[in-house]
């Protein structure tokens, strides 16, 4: 996406190897909550068992009108473990 001109922000744990590698690759790395506040599109790419707690703590408070929420795997949505707000029209 970055190569296509989209500004990509990664929300990662500051002390993790992924954050270090992402910075070395030139990505902007923020905490998940800060990235969610800045982003227009939030794409959750973490293991299913962690999605609910990360969503509730870090992403849900940042889900203001006009933002989009995406999942690469639908387990938590399918089984209603995560219930995003309804889209506004």
Biopython code that builds the backbone (N, CA, C, O; Angstrom):
import numpy as np
from Bio.PDB.StructureBuilder import StructureBuilder

atoms = [
    (1, "UNK", "N", (0.819, -1.179, 0.000)),
    (1, "UNK", "CA", (0.000, 0.000, 0.000)),
    (1, "UNK", "C", (0.871, 1.254, 0.000)),
    (1, "UNK", "O", (0.586, 2.216, -0.713)),
    (2, "UNK", "N", (1.918, 1.238, 0.793)),
    (2, "UNK", "CA", (2.810, 2.400, 0.849)),
    (2, "UNK", "C", (3.405, 2.675, -0.526)),
    (2, "UNK", "O", (3.540, 3.832, -0.923)),
    (3, "UNK", "N", (3.758, 1.628, -1.250)),
    (3, "UNK", "CA", (4.343, 1.795, -2.581)),
    (3, "UNK", "C", (3.341, 2.373, -3.581)),
    (3, "UNK", "O", (3.730, 2.878, -4.634)),
    (4, "UNK", "N", (2.059, 2.297, -3.251)),
    (4, "UNK", "CA", (1.014, 2.857, -4.110)),
    (4, "UNK", "C", (0.645, 4.280, -3.714)),
    (4, "UNK", "O", (-0.251, 4.880, -4.307)),
    (5, "UNK", "N", (1.335, 4.820, -2.711)),
    (5, "UNK", "CA", (1.094, 6.192, -2.303)),
    (5, "UNK", "C", (0.213, 6.362, -1.085)),
    (5, "UNK", "O", (-0.071, 7.492, -0.690)),
    (6, "UNK", "N", (-0.229, 5.268, -0.477)),
    (6, "UNK", "CA", (-1.051, 5.352, 0.723)),
    (6, "UNK", "C", (-0.134, 5.549, 1.927)),
    (6, "UNK", "O", (0.888, 4.873, 2.050)),
    (7, "UNK", "N", (-0.501, 6.478, 2.818)),
    (7, "UNK", "CA", (0.270, 6.658, 4.042)),
    (7, "UNK", "C", (-0.086, 5.514, 4.988)),
    (7, "UNK", "O", (-1.246, 5.359, 5.371)),
    (8, "UNK", "N", (0.898, 4.726, 5.359)),
    (8, "UNK", "CA", (0.690, 3.562, 6.215)),
    (8, "UNK", "C", (1.312, 3.835, 7.579)),
    (8, "UNK", "O", (2.486, 4.188, 7.686)),
    (9, "UNK", "N", (0.507, 3.664, 8.611)),
    (9, "UNK", "CA", (0.959, 3.781, 10.000)),
    (9, "UNK", "C", (0.775, 2.408, 10.630)),
    (9, "UNK", "O", (-0.269, 1.780, 10.456)),
    (10, "UNK", "N", (1.768, 1.944, 11.351)),
    (10, "UNK", "CA", (1.651, 0.646, 12.010)),
    (10, "UNK", "C", (1.482, 0.845, 13.503)),
    (10, "UNK", "O", (2.245, 1.580, 14.129)),
    (11, "UNK", "N", (0.488, 0.195, 14.068)),
    (11, "UNK", "CA", (0.270, 0.195, 15.507)),
    (11, "UNK", "C", (0.864, -1.079, 16.077)),
    (11, "UNK", "O", (0.323, -2.168, 15.885)),
    (12, "UNK", "N", (1.977, -0.938, 16.779)),
    (12, "UNK", "CA", (2.707, -2.104, 17.288)),
    (12, "UNK", "C", (3.177, -1.855, 18.714)),
    (12, "UNK", "O", (3.216, -0.716, 19.180)),
    (13, "UNK", "N", (3.533, -2.934, 19.397)),
    (13, "UNK", "CA", (4.159, -2.797, 20.717)),
    (13, "UNK", "C", (5.546, -2.198, 20.511)),
    (13, "UNK", "O", (6.315, -2.668, 19.672)),
    (14, "UNK", "N", (5.856, -1.176, 21.268)),
    (14, "UNK", "CA", (7.126, -0.452, 21.101)),
    (14, "UNK", "C", (8.344, -1.339, 21.300)),
    (14, "UNK", "O", (9.375, -1.120, 20.664)),
    (15, "UNK", "N", (8.244, -2.332, 22.169)),
    (15, "UNK", "CA", (9.392, -3.172, 22.495)),
    (15, "UNK", "C", (9.496, -4.438, 21.649)),
    (15, "UNK", "O", (10.392, -5.253, 21.867)),
    (16, "UNK", "N", (8.605, -4.610, 20.701)),
    (16, "UNK", "CA", (8.599, -5.830, 19.901)),
    (16, "UNK", "C", (9.552, -5.783, 18.716)),
    (16, "UNK", "O", (9.929, -4.707, 18.251)),
    (17, "UNK", "N", (9.933, -6.944, 18.240)),
    (17, "UNK", "CA", (10.798, -7.045, 17.063)),
    (17, "UNK", "C", (10.128, -6.464, 15.820)),
    (17, "UNK", "O", (10.796, -5.882, 14.966)),
    (18, "UNK", "N", (8.821, -6.622, 15.722)),
    (18, "UNK", "CA", (8.109, -6.091, 14.553)),
    (18, "UNK", "C", (8.245, -4.578, 14.466)),
    (18, "UNK", "O", (8.419, -4.035, 13.375)),
    (19, "UNK", "N", (8.168, -3.893, 15.603)),
    (19, "UNK", "CA", (8.301, -2.431, 15.608)),
    (19, "UNK", "C", (9.693, -2.026, 15.151)),
    (19, "UNK", "O", (9.848, -1.099, 14.355)),
    (20, "UNK", "N", (10.687, -2.709, 15.647)),
    (20, "UNK", "CA", (12.077, -2.412, 15.260)),
    (20, "UNK", "C", (12.262, -2.597, 13.753)),
    (20, "UNK", "O", (12.821, -1.735, 13.075)),
    (21, "UNK", "N", (11.788, -3.722, 13.247)),
    (21, "UNK", "CA", (11.930, -4.005, 11.814)),
    (21, "UNK", "C", (11.132, -3.027, 10.958)),
    (21, "UNK", "O", (11.591, -2.615, 9.893)),
    (22, "UNK", "N", (9.948, -2.658, 11.418)),
    (22, "UNK", "CA", (9.120, -1.708, 10.667)),
    (22, "UNK", "C", (9.802, -0.348, 10.574)),
    (22, "UNK", "O", (9.794, 0.289, 9.520)),
    (23, "UNK", "N", (10.387, 0.088, 11.674)),
    (23, "UNK", "CA", (11.109, 1.373, 11.651)),
    (23, "UNK", "C", (12.288, 1.308, 10.685)),
    (23, "UNK", "O", (12.539, 2.250, 9.934)),
    (24, "UNK", "N", (13.009, 0.190, 10.711)),
    (24, "UNK", "CA", (14.138, 0.025, 9.786)),
    (24, "UNK", "C", (13.675, 0.063, 8.335)),
    (24, "UNK", "O", (14.418, 0.493, 7.452)),
    (25, "UNK", "N", (12.448, -0.385, 8.090)),
    (25, "UNK", "CA", (11.881, -0.360, 6.735)),
    (25, "UNK", "C", (11.245, 0.988, 6.394)),
    (25, "UNK", "O", (10.694, 1.152, 5.306)),
    (26, "UNK", "N", (11.316, 1.951, 7.313)),
    (26, "UNK", "CA", (10.838, 3.291, 7.028)),
    (26, "UNK", "C", (9.379, 3.561, 7.343)),
    (26, "UNK", "O", (8.841, 4.584, 6.920)),
    (27, "UNK", "N", (8.722, 2.667, 8.078)),
    (27, "UNK", "CA", (7.329, 2.883, 8.444)),
    (27, "UNK", "C", (7.228, 3.753, 9.686)),
    (27, "UNK", "O", (8.119, 3.749, 10.535)),
    (28, "UNK", "N", (6.129, 4.502, 9.786)),
    (28, "UNK", "CA", (5.808, 5.216, 11.009)),
    (28, "UNK", "C", (5.194, 4.202, 11.965)),
    (28, "UNK", "O", (4.210, 3.544, 11.627)),
    (29, "UNK", "N", (5.773, 4.072, 13.159)),
    (29, "UNK", "CA", (5.297, 3.104, 14.145)),
    (29, "UNK", "C", (4.808, 3.856, 15.381)),
    (29, "UNK", "O", (5.524, 4.671, 15.962)),
    (30, "UNK", "N", (3.577, 3.560, 15.758)),
    (30, "UNK", "CA", (2.955, 4.159, 16.939)),
    (30, "UNK", "C", (2.367, 3.048, 17.797)),
    (30, "UNK", "O", (2.321, 1.892, 17.378)),
    (31, "UNK", "N", (1.920, 3.396, 18.987)),
    (31, "UNK", "CA", (1.158, 2.437, 19.775)),
    (31, "UNK", "C", (-0.139, 2.152, 19.021)),
    (31, "UNK", "O", (-0.537, 2.927, 18.152)),
    (32, "UNK", "N", (-0.794, 1.048, 19.351)),
    (32, "UNK", "CA", (-2.047, 0.717, 18.673)),
    (32, "UNK", "C", (-3.074, 1.828, 18.895)),
    (32, "UNK", "O", (-3.766, 2.223, 17.956)),
    (33, "UNK", "N", (-3.181, 2.331, 20.111)),
    (33, "UNK", "CA", (-4.187, 3.363, 20.371)),
    (33, "UNK", "C", (-3.888, 4.655, 19.609)),
    (33, "UNK", "O", (-4.809, 5.283, 19.087)),
    (34, "UNK", "N", (-2.631, 5.060, 19.537)),
    (34, "UNK", "CA", (-2.280, 6.272, 18.783)),
    (34, "UNK", "C", (-2.488, 6.069, 17.285)),
    (34, "UNK", "O", (-2.971, 6.972, 16.601)),
    (35, "UNK", "N", (-2.135, 4.911, 16.776)),
    (35, "UNK", "CA", (-2.346, 4.623, 15.351)),
    (35, "UNK", "C", (-3.840, 4.633, 15.021)),
    (35, "UNK", "O", (-4.246, 5.153, 13.981)),
    (36, "UNK", "N", (-4.656, 4.058, 15.908)),
    (36, "UNK", "CA", (-6.101, 4.028, 15.678)),
    (36, "UNK", "C", (-6.691, 5.432, 15.672)),
    (36, "UNK", "O", (-7.613, 5.708, 14.905)),
    (37, "UNK", "N", (-6.175, 6.322, 16.514)),
    (37, "UNK", "CA", (-6.655, 7.703, 16.538)),
    (37, "UNK", "C", (-6.339, 8.425, 15.233)),
    (37, "UNK", "O", (-7.147, 9.220, 14.754)),
    (38, "UNK", "N", (-5.170, 8.156, 14.657)),
    (38, "UNK", "CA", (-4.736, 8.864, 13.448)),
    (38, "UNK", "C", (-5.303, 8.280, 12.152)),
    (38, "UNK", "O", (-5.445, 8.990, 11.157)),
    (39, "UNK", "N", (-5.621, 7.000, 12.169)),
    (39, "UNK", "CA", (-5.972, 6.288, 10.933)),
    (39, "UNK", "C", (-7.408, 6.535, 10.489)),
    (39, "UNK", "O", (-8.301, 6.767, 11.304)),
    (40, "UNK", "N", (-7.604, 6.480, 9.189)),
    (40, "UNK", "CA", (-8.949, 6.477, 8.611)),
    (40, "UNK", "C", (-9.434, 5.051, 8.394)),
    (40, "UNK", "O", (-10.626, 4.762, 8.503)),
    (41, "UNK", "N", (-8.499, 4.172, 8.086)),
    (41, "UNK", "CA", (-8.793, 2.750, 7.887)),
    (41, "UNK", "C", (-7.952, 1.977, 8.891)),
    (41, "UNK", "O", (-6.731, 2.130, 8.934)),
    (42, "UNK", "N", (-8.602, 1.152, 9.692)),
    (42, "UNK", "CA", (-7.908, 0.344, 10.693)),
    (42, "UNK", "C", (-8.079, -1.110, 10.278)),
    (42, "UNK", "O", (-9.198, -1.615, 10.189)),
    (43, "UNK", "N", (-6.966, -1.771, 10.028)),
    (43, "UNK", "CA", (-6.982, -3.164, 9.596)),
    (43, "UNK", "C", (-6.324, -3.992, 10.686)),
    (43, "UNK", "O", (-5.142, -3.818, 10.983)),
    (44, "UNK", "N", (-7.096, -4.892, 11.280)),
    (44, "UNK", "CA", (-6.598, -5.708, 12.385)),
    (44, "UNK", "C", (-5.920, -6.955, 11.825)),
    (44, "UNK", "O", (-6.536, -7.774, 11.143)),
    (45, "UNK", "N", (-4.641, -7.068, 12.134)),
    (45, "UNK", "CA", (-3.815, -8.163, 11.615)),
    (45, "UNK", "C", (-3.081, -8.867, 12.747)),
    (45, "UNK", "O", (-1.885, -9.141, 12.647)),
    (46, "UNK", "N", (-3.801, -9.156, 13.821)),
    (46, "UNK", "CA", (-3.209, -9.855, 14.956)),
    (46, "UNK", "C", (-3.959, -11.159, 15.183)),
    (46, "UNK", "O", (-5.068, -11.322, 14.675)),
    (47, "UNK", "N", (-3.383, -12.088, 15.932)),
    (47, "UNK", "CA", (-4.055, -13.366, 16.172)),
    (47, "UNK", "C", (-5.444, -13.181, 16.798)),
    (47, "UNK", "O", (-5.670, -12.269, 17.593)),
    (48, "UNK", "N", (-6.360, -14.071, 16.417)),
    (48, "UNK", "CA", (-7.749, -14.002, 16.877)),
    (48, "UNK", "C", (-7.869, -13.871, 18.388)),
    (48, "UNK", "O", (-8.690, -13.093, 18.874)),
    (49, "UNK", "N", (-7.072, -14.611, 19.132)),
    (49, "UNK", "CA", (-7.223, -14.628, 20.584)),
    (49, "UNK", "C", (-6.865, -13.294, 21.243)),
    (49, "UNK", "O", (-7.193, -13.088, 22.411)),
    (50, "UNK", "N", (-6.207, -12.390, 20.532)),
    (50, "UNK", "CA", (-5.830, -11.088, 21.079)),
    (50, "UNK", "C", (-6.696, -9.943, 20.544)),
    (50, "UNK", "O", (-6.673, -8.840, 21.090)),
    (51, "UNK", "N", (-7.444, -10.199, 19.495)),
    (51, "UNK", "CA", (-8.181, -9.127, 18.835)),
    (51, "UNK", "C", (-9.198, -8.439, 19.742)),
    (51, "UNK", "O", (-9.286, -7.212, 19.747)),
    (52, "UNK", "N", (-9.959, -9.206, 20.500)),
    (52, "UNK", "CA", (-11.025, -8.613, 21.312)),
    (52, "UNK", "C", (-10.468, -7.630, 22.339)),
    (52, "UNK", "O", (-10.977, -6.516, 22.463)),
    (53, "UNK", "N", (-9.443, -8.021, 23.066)),
    (53, "UNK", "CA", (-8.906, -7.132, 24.100)),
    (53, "UNK", "C", (-8.251, -5.899, 23.479)),
    (53, "UNK", "O", (-8.387, -4.798, 24.011)),
    (54, "UNK", "N", (-7.544, -6.070, 22.364)),
    (54, "UNK", "CA", (-6.916, -4.925, 21.697)),
    (54, "UNK", "C", (-7.990, -4.001, 21.130)),
    (54, "UNK", "O", (-7.874, -2.779, 21.223)),
    (55, "UNK", "N", (-9.021, -4.576, 20.552)),
    (55, "UNK", "CA", (-10.117, -3.759, 20.026)),
    (55, "UNK", "C", (-10.756, -2.940, 21.142)),
    (55, "UNK", "O", (-10.898, -1.724, 21.016)),
    (56, "UNK", "N", (-11.139, -3.594, 22.226)),
    (56, "UNK", "CA", (-11.829, -2.908, 23.322)),
    (56, "UNK", "C", (-10.970, -1.818, 23.944)),
    (56, "UNK", "O", (-11.465, -0.723, 24.211)),
    (57, "UNK", "N", (-9.701, -2.094, 24.179)),
    (57, "UNK", "CA", (-8.816, -1.164, 24.871)),
    (57, "UNK", "C", (-8.285, -0.050, 23.980)),
    (57, "UNK", "O", (-8.269, 1.114, 24.380)),
    (58, "UNK", "N", (-7.853, -0.402, 22.777)),
    (58, "UNK", "CA", (-7.092, 0.532, 21.953)),
    (58, "UNK", "C", (-7.808, 1.068, 20.719)),
    (58, "UNK", "O", (-7.523, 2.180, 20.276)),
    (59, "UNK", "N", (-8.725, 0.298, 20.163)),
    (59, "UNK", "CA", (-9.318, 0.684, 18.881)),
    (59, "UNK", "C", (-10.721, 1.263, 19.038)),
    (59, "UNK", "O", (-11.031, 2.300, 18.452)),
    (60, "UNK", "N", (-11.553, 0.617, 19.808)),
    (60, "UNK", "CA", (-12.944, 1.061, 19.960)),
    (60, "UNK", "C", (-13.057, 2.536, 20.345)),
    (60, "UNK", "O", (-13.886, 3.243, 19.771)),
    (61, "UNK", "N", (-12.254, 3.030, 21.299)),
    (61, "UNK", "CA", (-12.365, 4.451, 21.649)),
    (61, "UNK", "C", (-12.040, 5.405, 20.492)),
    (61, "UNK", "O", (-12.457, 6.563, 20.503)),
    (62, "UNK", "N", (-11.306, 4.922, 19.511)),
    (62, "UNK", "CA", (-10.900, 5.765, 18.380)),
    (62, "UNK", "C", (-11.833, 5.649, 17.186)),
    (62, "UNK", "O", (-11.647, 6.347, 16.190)),
    (63, "UNK", "N", (-12.837, 4.775, 17.269)),
    (63, "UNK", "CA", (-13.719, 4.540, 16.128)),
    (63, "UNK", "C", (-14.779, 5.632, 16.023)),
    (63, "UNK", "O", (-15.909, 5.473, 16.485)),
    (64, "UNK", "N", (-14.391, 6.725, 15.414)),
    (64, "UNK", "CA", (-15.291, 7.850, 15.198)),
    (64, "UNK", "C", (-15.938, 7.735, 13.815)),
    (64, "UNK", "O", (-15.439, 6.993, 12.969)),
    (65, "UNK", "N", (-17.020, 8.443, 13.573)),
    (65, "UNK", "CA", (-17.671, 8.379, 12.258)),
    (65, "UNK", "C", (-16.687, 8.681, 11.126)),
    (65, "UNK", "O", (-15.849, 9.577, 11.221)),
    (66, "UNK", "N", (-16.821, 7.902, 10.060)),
    (66, "UNK", "CA", (-15.974, 8.078, 8.884)),
    (66, "UNK", "C", (-14.802, 7.117, 8.829)),
    (66, "UNK", "O", (-14.142, 7.007, 7.796)),
    (67, "UNK", "N", (-14.533, 6.420, 9.924)),
    (67, "UNK", "CA", (-13.437, 5.450, 9.928)),
    (67, "UNK", "C", (-13.952, 4.088, 9.497)),
    (67, "UNK", "O", (-15.123, 3.758, 9.687)),
    (68, "UNK", "N", (-13.059, 3.308, 8.917)),
    (68, "UNK", "CA", (-13.403, 1.948, 8.497)),
    (68, "UNK", "C", (-12.594, 0.954, 9.309)),
    (68, "UNK", "O", (-11.424, 1.185, 9.613)),
    (69, "UNK", "N", (-13.230, -0.151, 9.654)),
    (69, "UNK", "CA", (-12.587, -1.220, 10.412)),
    (69, "UNK", "C", (-12.581, -2.475, 9.562)),
    (69, "UNK", "O", (-13.616, -2.891, 9.041)),
    (70, "UNK", "N", (-11.398, -3.078, 9.425)),
    (70, "UNK", "CA", (-11.250, -4.266, 8.586)),
    (70, "UNK", "C", (-10.556, -5.372, 9.381)),
    (70, "UNK", "O", (-9.760, -5.106, 10.280)),
    (71, "UNK", "N", (-10.872, -6.595, 9.034)),
    (71, "UNK", "CA", (-10.268, -7.775, 9.649)),
    (71, "UNK", "C", (-9.756, -8.692, 8.552)),
    (71, "UNK", "O", (-10.409, -8.858, 7.521)),
    (72, "UNK", "N", (-8.595, -9.284, 8.768)),
    (72, "UNK", "CA", (-8.094, -10.265, 7.813)),
    (72, "UNK", "C", (-8.669, -11.646, 8.098)),
    (72, "UNK", "O", (-8.612, -12.536, 7.251)),
    (73, "UNK", "N", (-9.217, -11.817, 9.282)),
    (73, "UNK", "CA", (-9.859, -13.073, 9.630)),
    (73, "UNK", "C", (-11.109, -12.723, 10.415)),
    (73, "UNK", "O", (-11.056, -11.879, 11.310)),
    (74, "UNK", "N", (-12.226, -13.349, 10.103)),
    (74, "UNK", "CA", (-13.503, -12.930, 10.659)),
    (74, "UNK", "C", (-14.008, -13.663, 11.880)),
    (74, "UNK", "O", (-15.180, -13.516, 12.227)),
    (75, "UNK", "N", (-13.174, -14.453, 12.555)),
    (75, "UNK", "CA", (-13.632, -15.241, 13.701)),
    (75, "UNK", "C", (-14.354, -14.378, 14.732)),
    (75, "UNK", "O", (-15.472, -14.702, 15.132)),
    (76, "UNK", "N", (-13.736, -13.295, 15.163)),
    (76, "UNK", "CA", (-14.306, -12.466, 16.228)),
    (76, "UNK", "C", (-15.574, -11.746, 15.804)),
    (76, "UNK", "O", (-16.438, -11.472, 16.636)),
    (77, "UNK", "N", (-15.692, -11.442, 14.543)),
    (77, "UNK", "CA", (-16.914, -10.829, 14.024)),
    (77, "UNK", "C", (-18.005, -11.890, 13.887)),
    (77, "UNK", "O", (-19.139, -11.684, 14.319)),
    (78, "UNK", "N", (-17.659, -13.010, 13.291)),
    (78, "UNK", "CA", (-18.626, -14.092, 13.059)),
    (78, "UNK", "C", (-19.265, -14.570, 14.353)),
    (78, "UNK", "O", (-20.471, -14.811, 14.409)),
    (79, "UNK", "N", (-18.449, -14.705, 15.394)),
    (79, "UNK", "CA", (-18.964, -15.210, 16.660)),
    (79, "UNK", "C", (-19.283, -14.095, 17.652)),
    (79, "UNK", "O", (-19.442, -14.338, 18.848)),
    (80, "UNK", "N", (-19.374, -12.873, 17.140)),
    (80, "UNK", "CA", (-19.820, -11.695, 17.889)),
    (80, "UNK", "C", (-19.013, -11.429, 19.161)),
    (80, "UNK", "O", (-19.553, -10.959, 20.162)),
    (81, "UNK", "N", (-17.719, -11.733, 19.109)),
    (81, "UNK", "CA", (-16.828, -11.404, 20.218)),
    (81, "UNK", "C", (-16.421, -9.935, 20.141)),
    (81, "UNK", "O", (-16.084, -9.319, 21.152)),
    (82, "UNK", "N", (-16.458, -9.387, 18.939)),
    (82, "UNK", "CA", (-16.264, -7.965, 18.709)),
    (82, "UNK", "C", (-17.520, -7.470, 18.005)),
    (82, "UNK", "O", (-17.943, -8.037, 16.997)),
    (83, "UNK", "N", (-18.105, -6.420, 18.539)),
    (83, "UNK", "CA", (-19.330, -5.853, 17.955)),
    (83, "UNK", "C", (-19.104, -4.370, 17.671)),
    (83, "UNK", "O", (-19.418, -3.522, 18.506)),
    (84, "UNK", "N", (-18.554, -4.052, 16.484)),
    (84, "UNK", "CA", (-18.349, -2.643, 16.142)),
    (84, "UNK", "C", (-19.663, -1.886, 16.069)),
    (84, "UNK", "O", (-20.726, -2.472, 15.862)),
    (85, "UNK", "N", (-19.575, -0.582, 16.241)),
    (85, "UNK", "CA", (-20.778, 0.236, 16.123)),
    (85, "UNK", "C", (-21.318, 0.156, 14.698)),
    (85, "UNK", "O", (-20.585, -0.172, 13.765)),
    (86, "UNK", "N", (-22.570, 0.450, 14.543)),
    (86, "UNK", "CA", (-23.185, 0.469, 13.220)),
    (86, "UNK", "C", (-22.645, 1.658, 12.434)),
    (86, "UNK", "O", (-22.363, 2.714, 13.000)),
    (87, "UNK", "N", (-22.506, 1.475, 11.131)),
    (87, "UNK", "CA", (-22.054, 2.563, 10.266)),
    (87, "UNK", "C", (-23.113, 3.655, 10.226)),
    (87, "UNK", "O", (-24.312, 3.377, 10.210)),
    (88, "UNK", "N", (-22.658, 4.886, 10.209)),
    (88, "UNK", "CA", (-23.606, 5.995, 10.093)),
    (88, "UNK", "C", (-23.874, 6.275, 8.620)),
    (88, "UNK", "O", (-22.990, 6.117, 7.778)),
    (89, "UNK", "N", (-25.085, 6.686, 8.322)),
    (89, "UNK", "CA", (-25.431, 6.963, 6.923)),
    (89, "UNK", "C", (-25.692, 8.413, 6.702)),
    (89, "UNK", "O", (-25.998, 8.822, 5.581)),
]
sb = StructureBuilder()
sb.init_structure("model")
sb.init_model(0)
sb.init_chain("A")
sb.init_seg("    ")
for serial, (resi, resn, name, xyz) in enumerate(atoms, 1):
    if name == "N":
        sb.init_residue(resn, " ", resi, " ")
    sb.init_atom(name, np.array(xyz, "f"), 0.0, 1.0, " ", f" {name:<3s}", serial, name[0])
structure = sb.get_structure()
